[in-house]
């Protein structure tokens, strides 16, 4: 899991697909960007990225 720069959050919201996934045993809401799952902490201060194999049970949200 990697911490991302703050400006990446806007890119993830525009280009990513809303999704939820299990990361390290906790269910997280975030965005699927390519083959990476991007999510934030509760206050949307830190944005983190989980690469392939680091997240499970991905569910995409429909608009």
N, CA, C and O atoms as a GROMACS GRO file, in nm:
protein
  252
    1UNK      N    1   0.084  -0.116   0.000
    1UNK     CA    2   0.000   0.000   0.000
    1UNK      C    3   0.089   0.124   0.000
    1UNK      O    4   0.186   0.131   0.076
    2UNK      N    5   0.056   0.221  -0.085
    2UNK     CA    6   0.135   0.343  -0.096
    2UNK      C    7   0.048   0.463  -0.065
    2UNK      O    8  -0.070   0.465  -0.099
    3UNK      N    9   0.107   0.565  -0.001
    3UNK     CA   10   0.038   0.692   0.023
    3UNK      C   11   0.058   0.778  -0.101
    3UNK      O   12   0.168   0.785  -0.156
    4UNK      N   13  -0.049   0.843  -0.145
    4UNK     CA   14  -0.046   0.922  -0.268
    4UNK      C   15  -0.045   1.072  -0.240
    4UNK      O   16  -0.088   1.114  -0.132
    5UNK      N   17   0.002   1.152  -0.335
    5UNK     CA   18  -0.004   1.297  -0.318
    5UNK      C   19  -0.148   1.346  -0.321
    5UNK      O   20  -0.236   1.280  -0.376
    6UNK      N   21  -0.172   1.463  -0.262
    6UNK     CA   22  -0.308   1.516  -0.250
    6UNK      C   23  -0.375   1.542  -0.383
    6UNK      O   24  -0.495   1.521  -0.397
    7UNK      N   25  -0.299   1.586  -0.483
    7UNK     CA   26  -0.360   1.619  -0.612
    7UNK      C   27  -0.411   1.496  -0.686
    7UNK      O   28  -0.489   1.509  -0.780
    8UNK      N   29  -0.369   1.378  -0.646
    8UNK     CA   30  -0.415   1.255  -0.711
    8UNK      C   31  -0.562   1.227  -0.680
    8UNK      O   32  -0.629   1.158  -0.757
    9UNK      N   33  -0.613   1.279  -0.570
    9UNK     CA   34  -0.752   1.255  -0.531
    9UNK      C   35  -0.848   1.307  -0.637
    9UNK      O   36  -0.946   1.240  -0.669
   10UNK      N   37  -0.822   1.424  -0.691
   10UNK     CA   38  -0.910   1.480  -0.794
   10UNK      C   39  -0.905   1.396  -0.920
   10UNK      O   40  -1.008   1.374  -0.985
   11UNK      N   41  -0.788   1.348  -0.957
   11UNK     CA   42  -0.774   1.263  -1.074
   11UNK      C   43  -0.850   1.132  -1.055
   11UNK      O   44  -0.917   1.085  -1.148
   12UNK      N   45  -0.840   1.074  -0.937
   12UNK     CA   46  -0.911   0.948  -0.910
   12UNK      C   47  -1.062   0.968  -0.918
   12UNK      O   48  -1.133   0.881  -0.969
   13UNK      N   49  -1.111   1.080  -0.869
   13UNK     CA   50  -1.255   1.105  -0.875
   13UNK      C   51  -1.304   1.124  -1.018
   13UNK      O   52  -1.415   1.082  -1.051
   14UNK      N   53  -1.223   1.186  -1.102
   14UNK     CA   54  -1.263   1.212  -1.240
   14UNK      C   55  -1.249   1.090  -1.330
   14UNK      O   56  -1.338   1.060  -1.409
   15UNK      N   57  -1.137   1.019  -1.317
   15UNK     CA   58  -1.106   0.910  -1.409
   15UNK      C   59  -1.138   0.771  -1.356
   15UNK      O   60  -1.154   0.678  -1.434
   16UNK      N   61  -1.148   0.757  -1.224
   16UNK     CA   62  -1.172   0.626  -1.165
   16UNK      C   63  -1.319   0.588  -1.160
   16UNK      O   64  -1.406   0.673  -1.179
   17UNK      N   65  -1.345   0.462  -1.135
   17UNK     CA   66  -1.482   0.412  -1.117
   17UNK      C   67  -1.505   0.389  -0.969
   17UNK      O   68  -1.422   0.329  -0.902
   18UNK      N   69  -1.618   0.436  -0.918
   18UNK     CA   70  -1.649   0.416  -0.776
   18UNK      C   71  -1.658   0.267  -0.748
   18UNK      O   72  -1.718   0.191  -0.823
   19UNK      N   73  -1.596   0.228  -0.637
   19UNK     CA   74  -1.591   0.086  -0.602
   19UNK      C   75  -1.573   0.071  -0.452
   19UNK      O   76  -1.545   0.168  -0.382
   20UNK      N   77  -1.588  -0.051  -0.405
   20UNK     CA   78  -1.554  -0.085  -0.268
   20UNK      C   79  -1.477  -0.217  -0.272
   20UNK      O   80  -1.501  -0.302  -0.358
   21UNK      N   81  -1.384  -0.231  -0.178
   21UNK     CA   82  -1.300  -0.350  -0.175
   21UNK      C   83  -1.253  -0.374  -0.032
   21UNK      O   84  -1.257  -0.285   0.053
   22UNK      N   85  -1.210  -0.496  -0.006
   22UNK     CA   86  -1.153  -0.531   0.123
   22UNK      C   87  -1.001  -0.516   0.113
   22UNK      O   88  -0.936  -0.581   0.031
   23UNK      N   89  -0.946  -0.430   0.199
   23UNK     CA   90  -0.801  -0.406   0.204
   23UNK      C   91  -0.755  -0.432   0.346
   23UNK      O   92  -0.805  -0.369   0.440
   24UNK      N   93  -0.662  -0.522   0.363
   24UNK     CA   94  -0.608  -0.559   0.495
   24UNK      C   95  -0.719  -0.594   0.594
   24UNK      O   96  -0.712  -0.558   0.711
   25UNK      N   97  -0.821  -0.664   0.547
   25UNK     CA   98  -0.928  -0.710   0.634
   25UNK      C   99  -1.037  -0.609   0.663
   25UNK      O  100  -1.130  -0.640   0.736
   26UNK      N  101  -1.029  -0.489   0.608
   26UNK     CA  102  -1.131  -0.385   0.630
   26UNK      C  103  -1.194  -0.346   0.498
   26UNK      O  104  -1.126  -0.333   0.396
   27UNK      N  105  -1.324  -0.326   0.500
   27UNK     CA  106  -1.397  -0.285   0.381
   27UNK      C  107  -1.376  -0.136   0.359
   27UNK      O  108  -1.397  -0.057   0.451
   28UNK      N  109  -1.335  -0.096   0.240
   28UNK     CA  110  -1.307   0.044   0.208
   28UNK      C  111  -1.385   0.087   0.084
   28UNK      O  112  -1.404   0.008  -0.008
   29UNK      N  113  -1.430   0.211   0.083
   29UNK     CA  114  -1.493   0.270  -0.034
   29UNK      C  115  -1.389   0.357  -0.102
   29UNK      O  116  -1.314   0.428  -0.034
   30UNK      N  117  -1.384   0.353  -0.233
   30UNK     CA  118  -1.285   0.433  -0.305
   30UNK      C  119  -1.310   0.428  -0.454
   30UNK      O  120  -1.424   0.425  -0.499
   31UNK      N  121  -1.201   0.428  -0.531
   31UNK     CA  122  -1.209   0.432  -0.676
   31UNK      C  123  -1.113   0.330  -0.735
   31UNK      O  124  -1.004   0.308  -0.683
   32UNK      N  125  -1.155   0.268  -0.845
   32UNK     CA  126  -1.070   0.178  -0.920
   32UNK      C  127  -1.012   0.258  -1.036
   32UNK      O  128  -1.086   0.305  -1.123
   33UNK      N  129  -0.880   0.273  -1.036
   33UNK     CA  130  -0.809   0.346  -1.142
   33UNK      C  131  -0.714   0.248  -1.207
   33UNK      O  132  -0.612   0.210  -1.148
   34UNK      N  133  -0.747   0.206  -1.328
   34UNK     CA  134  -0.669   0.101  -1.393
   34UNK      C  135  -0.686  -0.028  -1.318
   34UNK      O  136  -0.798  -0.077  -1.303
   35UNK      N  137  -0.576  -0.085  -1.269
   35UNK     CA  138  -0.585  -0.207  -1.189
   35UNK      C  139  -0.546  -0.181  -1.043
   35UNK      O  140  -0.504  -0.272  -0.972
   36UNK      N  141  -0.558  -0.055  -1.001
   36UNK     CA  142  -0.525  -0.017  -0.864
   36UNK      C  143  -0.649   0.039  -0.794
   36UNK      O  144  -0.730   0.109  -0.855
   37UNK      N  145  -0.662   0.008  -0.667
   37UNK     CA  146  -0.774   0.057  -0.586
   37UNK      C  147  -0.723   0.172  -0.500
   37UNK      O  148  -0.627   0.155  -0.424
   38UNK      N  149  -0.787   0.289  -0.513
   38UNK     CA  150  -0.746   0.410  -0.442
   38UNK      C  151  -0.855   0.445  -0.342
   38UNK      O  152  -0.973   0.449  -0.376
   39UNK      N  153  -0.815   0.470  -0.216
   39UNK     CA  154  -0.913   0.501  -0.112
   39UNK      C  155  -0.853   0.601  -0.015
   39UNK      O  156  -0.732   0.621  -0.013
   40UNK      N  157  -0.938   0.664   0.066
   40UNK     CA  158  -0.890   0.763   0.162
   40UNK      C  159  -0.926   0.720   0.303
   40UNK      O  160  -1.001   0.625   0.325
   41UNK      N  161  -0.869   0.793   0.399
   41UNK     CA  162  -0.906   0.771   0.538
   41UNK      C  163  -1.043   0.836   0.561
   41UNK      O  164  -1.103   0.891   0.469
   42UNK      N  165  -1.091   0.829   0.680
   42UNK     CA  166  -1.226   0.877   0.713
   42UNK      C  167  -1.245   1.026   0.682
   42UNK      O  168  -1.354   1.067   0.643
   43UNK      N  169  -1.140   1.105   0.700
   43UNK     CA  170  -1.151   1.251   0.682
   43UNK      C  171  -1.099   1.298   0.547
   43UNK      O  172  -1.089   1.418   0.523
   44UNK      N  173  -1.066   1.204   0.458
   44UNK     CA  174  -1.014   1.231   0.324
   44UNK      C  175  -0.889   1.318   0.328
   44UNK      O  176  -0.871   1.407   0.244
   45UNK      N  177  -0.802   1.292   0.426
   45UNK     CA  178  -0.675   1.364   0.434
   45UNK      C  179  -0.565   1.284   0.365
   45UNK      O  180  -0.491   1.337   0.283
   46UNK      N  181  -0.555   1.156   0.399
   46UNK     CA  182  -0.457   1.067   0.338
   46UNK      C  183  -0.523   0.980   0.232
   46UNK      O  184  -0.627   0.919   0.258
   47UNK      N  185  -0.466   0.975   0.115
   47UNK     CA  186  -0.514   0.887   0.009
   47UNK      C  187  -0.411   0.777  -0.009
   47UNK      O  188  -0.291   0.803  -0.016
   48UNK      N  189  -0.459   0.653  -0.016
   48UNK     CA  190  -0.371   0.537  -0.028
   48UNK      C  191  -0.408   0.456  -0.151
   48UNK      O  192  -0.521   0.462  -0.200
   49UNK      N  193  -0.312   0.381  -0.199
   49UNK     CA  194  -0.330   0.300  -0.318
   49UNK      C  195  -0.296   0.156  -0.287
   49UNK      O  196  -0.189   0.128  -0.233
   50UNK      N  197  -0.384   0.066  -0.321
   50UNK     CA  198  -0.358  -0.077  -0.306
   50UNK      C  199  -0.346  -0.136  -0.447
   50UNK      O  200  -0.437  -0.125  -0.528
   51UNK      N  201  -0.234  -0.197  -0.473
   51UNK     CA  202  -0.209  -0.254  -0.604
   51UNK      C  203  -0.276  -0.390  -0.620
   51UNK      O  204  -0.340  -0.439  -0.526
   52UNK      N  205  -0.262  -0.450  -0.737
   52UNK     CA  206  -0.321  -0.582  -0.761
   52UNK      C  207  -0.270  -0.683  -0.658
   52UNK      O  208  -0.150  -0.688  -0.631
   53UNK      N  209  -0.358  -0.761  -0.602
   53UNK     CA  210  -0.321  -0.860  -0.502
   53UNK      C  211  -0.329  -0.809  -0.360
   53UNK      O  212  -0.326  -0.888  -0.266
   54UNK      N  213  -0.339  -0.677  -0.340
   54UNK     CA  214  -0.348  -0.621  -0.206
   54UNK      C  215  -0.493  -0.598  -0.163
   54UNK      O  216  -0.520  -0.571  -0.046
   55UNK      N  217  -0.587  -0.607  -0.257
   55UNK     CA  218  -0.728  -0.591  -0.222
   55UNK      C  219  -0.807  -0.711  -0.273
   55UNK      O  220  -0.767  -0.778  -0.368
   56UNK      N  221  -0.921  -0.737  -0.207
   56UNK     CA  222  -1.005  -0.850  -0.243
   56UNK      C  223  -1.150  -0.804  -0.251
   56UNK      O  224  -1.184  -0.694  -0.209
   57UNK      N  225  -1.234  -0.888  -0.305
   57UNK     CA  226  -1.379  -0.869  -0.309
   57UNK      C  227  -1.417  -0.730  -0.362
   57UNK      O  228  -1.491  -0.656  -0.297
   58UNK      N  229  -1.367  -0.698  -0.479
   58UNK     CA  230  -1.396  -0.569  -0.541
   58UNK      C  231  -1.538  -0.567  -0.595
   58UNK      O  232  -1.582  -0.662  -0.659
   59UNK      N  233  -1.608  -0.459  -0.567
   59UNK     CA  234  -1.743  -0.437  -0.620
   59UNK      C  235  -1.750  -0.298  -0.679
   59UNK      O  236  -1.724  -0.199  -0.610
   60UNK      N  237  -1.786  -0.291  -0.806
   60UNK     CA  238  -1.800  -0.162  -0.872
   60UNK      C  239  -1.939  -0.108  -0.852
   60UNK      O  240  -2.036  -0.184  -0.850
   61UNK      N  241  -1.951   0.023  -0.836
   61UNK     CA  242  -2.081   0.087  -0.818
   61UNK      C  243  -2.131   0.135  -0.951
   61UNK      O  244  -2.053   0.184  -1.033
   62UNK      N  245  -2.258   0.123  -0.974
   62UNK     CA  246  -2.320   0.172  -1.097
   62UNK      C  247  -2.374   0.312  -1.073
   62UNK      O  248  -2.419   0.344  -0.963
   63UNK      N  249  -2.370   0.392  -1.175
   63UNK     CA  250  -2.423   0.528  -1.164
   63UNK      C  251  -2.566   0.530  -1.209
   63UNK      O  252  -2.630   0.636  -1.208
   0.00000   0.00000   0.00000
